[in-house]
Amino acid sequence: MSIYYFDAYEFGPYDSRYIQSFDLVFQNIAQRHFDVLIQGYQGQSRFLLGLYHLDPAPLPGSIAHLPTVYNHNQPFTLHIHTNLTNPYPLAMTMYAKNEGVLVATFTTNDLTVSDPL
């Protein structure tokens, strides 16, 4: 299992005060199927939960899109889990918005990768 984290908090590298909502796009860039579990937390409260199956690239099912997830400018953490031991087949793009206007784009490079189990 590969685990990724994204933390947005006040005055942090990804400042949640400027992120009212975000869109997430996941893409499988490998040649095998895998699943992605995403959980979003504000403190101990979960505000996002989803399980997505990604087909091998370049099939149409190799991309999952989560439109307009609201965090209401509050600190949040995303936990992203895959059922792969290698973390590199997942490409993620987050489009951070404030009042509907794009304010930042984050990619897989902005995620913290936990050691595979």
TAPE-V168635 format. One record per run of one state. SS is the DSSP state (a for helix, b for strand, c for the rest). FROM is the first residue (numbers start at 1). LEN is the number of residues. If there is no record, write none. Layout:
# TAPE-V168635
ss->SS from->FROM len->LEN
ss->SS from->FROM len->LEN
This chain:
# TAPE-V168635
ss->c from->1 len->1
ss->b from->2 len->7
ss->c from->9 len->7
ss->a from->16 len->3
ss->c from->19 len->2
ss->b from->21 len->8
ss->c from->29 len->5
ss->b from->34 len->9
ss->c from->43 len->2
ss->b from->45 len->10
ss->c from->55 len->5
ss->a from->60 len->3
ss->b from->63 len->8
ss->c from->71 len->5
ss->b from->76 len->7
ss->c from->83 len->4
ss->a from->87 len->3
ss->b from->90 len->9
ss->c from->99 len->2
ss->b from->101 len->7
ss->a from->108 len->3
ss->c from->111 len->1
ss->b from->112 len->2
ss->c from->114 len->4
